[in-house]
């Protein structure tokens, strides 16, 4: 009985870790994309506001 309970908790933690890792991966990809876009088009974007 206790092994089933601890196995269920381990599965929940594994799923939560996977969800967190996916979220961090998406956040990192978006951050890198934003930096690349600013490096490529920063002058054009800033000229729109100046």
N, C-alpha and C positions, 0 to 999 in steps of 0.2 A: 504494500500500500504506500509506504513512504517513498519507495523508488519511483512509483508512478507520479507522485506529487512533485518530487524533485526533478523528474524528467520534464514535467509540464512547465515548471518554472524555468528550466534551462532552455526549453524551446521558446518561451516568451522572451527571455533575455536575448537569445540568438536573433529572433525576429526584430526586436527593438534595436539591436546593434546593427543589423542589416539595414533597417530603415534609416538610422542615423548616418550610416556610412554613405548611403545613396544620397541623402540630403546634403551632406557635406561635399560629396563629389559634384553634385549639381551646382552648389554654391561656388565651388572653386572654378568650375568650368565657366560660369557666368562672369565671375570676377576676372578671369584671364581674358575672356572675350571682350569685356568692357575696356580693359587696359590696352589690348591690341587695337581696338577700334579708336580709342583716344590717341594712341601713338600714330595711327595711320591718318585719321581724319581730324585731329585736334585743331589744327590751324583753320581748316574750313569751318568747323563748328564754332570756334571762338570768333571768327570773323562775322558770323551771323548776329552775335550779340554785342559787338563793339561798334 
